[in-house]
Amino acid sequence: MENLPEKTCSIERLVTQPKLADAAKAGIKTQQRRDGVYGWIGETFELDGMTFIVTDLRRQRLGDMTDEDANAEGFPSLAMYKDIILKMHTGMTWDEDHLVWVHSFVLKADA
């Protein structure tokens, strides 16, 4: 991909919260939003011996997120995603114009 910033963290830190890792392993979670780039398209990472591959990387405004996006993050609704994210990141506010990087991924065997 062109015009991407340098990675801000290693891909091993893309999905770290145990419940969300479990959702990824179950095939429920297929995206992770981060402030920076953690992995490039085609790059792989492991969760408990299961290998995942990044299939897409794009920018998105928080205000453009939908319930479908929240489902891909492993949450039943955007309202719940928003609530959990704000609780996880003390002092964070939900800025509709804030841009995040959306990392999409699948289990490597499914790619």
Phi, psi and omega in degrees: 000146181262156175058035176263147176288168174298155175297140180261348181200162179284152182299335179297342180264006183297309179238109186239334183289125186307317180295324180286326175297318177298320178295322177294316180295331178277356180084008181276317180267122181233004179218153173220125177264136179219158177290334181234179178273124180252337181204149179266159174302131181094346179282148182246158173214161182241144173230109179051046176084356177263131183261129178246152179235136178286124183255342180202151177216121182209165177266149176208141172284140176303323181293346178266358179294147179238174173300324178299319177297317179297322176299318179295337176277352179098016182244149182287341181203161177296322180299318180290319178303311181301314181300312182294316180300316180293328176287325181288328185246085182307131178087351180286143171246156180273100179263110183306331182269356180294129179267136176235163174264126178262114176261114176262144182208161176221162172298133188304322179299335180274347186287000000 
